[in-house]
Amino acid sequence: MGLDVGMAHQEDSGPLPWHIGVFDAHCHPTDTLASLQAIPSMRARVLTIMATRAEDQELVSDAATRYGVTEIDVQDSTGIDWR
């Protein structure tokens, strides 16, 4: 049985500080379309999604339209004007 490095690290450093925000800067949820349904329940604050294949760009666009962060969301959560 292999060692789960991620869990070992988490145990060593304590619980993940979800309250400060976790950002996934590189994920491919359109590779497994069923994973798109899980996006709203994920604990990460922001996902940067991308396609693996050029023909999946429309799927990424659709996901961004459906689950994407709006300007209002950003202003409401931080109080910072990002313009």
C-alpha positions in Angstrom: 0.0 0.0 0.0 1.5 3.4 -1.0 1.9 6.4 1.2 -0.6 9.2 0.6 1.9 12.1 0.6 -0.9 14.7 0.7 -2.4 13.3 3.8 0.9 12.8 5.5 1.8 16.4 4.9 -1.6 17.6 6.2 -1.2 15.6 9.4 2.2 17.1 10.0 1.2 20.7 9.4 -2.3 20.7 10.9 -5.6 21.2 9.3 -5.9 23.1 6.0 -6.8 26.8 6.7 -9.9 26.9 4.5 -10.9 30.3 6.0 -8.1 32.1 4.2 -9.1 30.7 0.9 -7.8 27.9 -1.3 -7.3 28.5 -5.0 -6.8 25.8 -7.6 -4.8 27.5 -10.3 -4.7 24.6 -12.7 -7.5 22.0 -13.1 -9.2 20.2 -16.0 -12.8 19.4 -14.8 -14.0 19.0 -18.4 -11.9 15.9 -18.8 -14.5 14.1 -16.6 -17.8 15.9 -17.2 -19.4 14.4 -14.1 -16.9 16.4 -12.0 -18.4 19.7 -13.2 -21.5 19.0 -11.0 -19.2 19.0 -7.9 -17.9 22.5 -8.5 -20.5 24.3 -6.4 -19.8 22.1 -3.3 -16.0 22.4 -3.5 -14.3 24.1 -0.6 -11.9 25.9 -2.9 -12.8 29.6 -3.4 -11.6 29.8 -7.0 -10.8 27.2 -9.7 -8.9 28.1 -12.8 -10.3 25.6 -15.3 -8.8 24.8 -18.6 -9.3 22.3 -21.4 -6.9 19.4 -22.2 -8.0 19.3 -25.8 -8.7 22.2 -28.1 -12.2 20.8 -28.8 -13.0 21.1 -25.1 -12.7 24.9 -25.1 -16.5 25.3 -25.5 -17.0 23.0 -22.4 -14.7 25.3 -20.4 -16.6 28.4 -21.6 -19.9 26.8 -20.7 -18.6 25.9 -17.2 -17.3 29.4 -16.7 -20.7 30.8 -17.7 -22.5 28.4 -15.3 -20.1 28.5 -12.3 -17.9 31.5 -12.9 -17.2 34.3 -10.5 -18.8 37.5 -11.3 -17.5 41.0 -10.6 -20.3 41.3 -8.0 -19.1 38.1 -6.3 -15.6 39.4 -6.0 -16.6 42.8 -4.6 -19.0 41.3 -2.1 -16.5 38.8 -0.8 -13.4 41.1 -0.5 -14.5 44.7 -0.5 -11.8 45.4 -3.0 -12.5 47.0 -6.4 -10.5 44.8 -8.8 -11.1 47.1 -11.9 
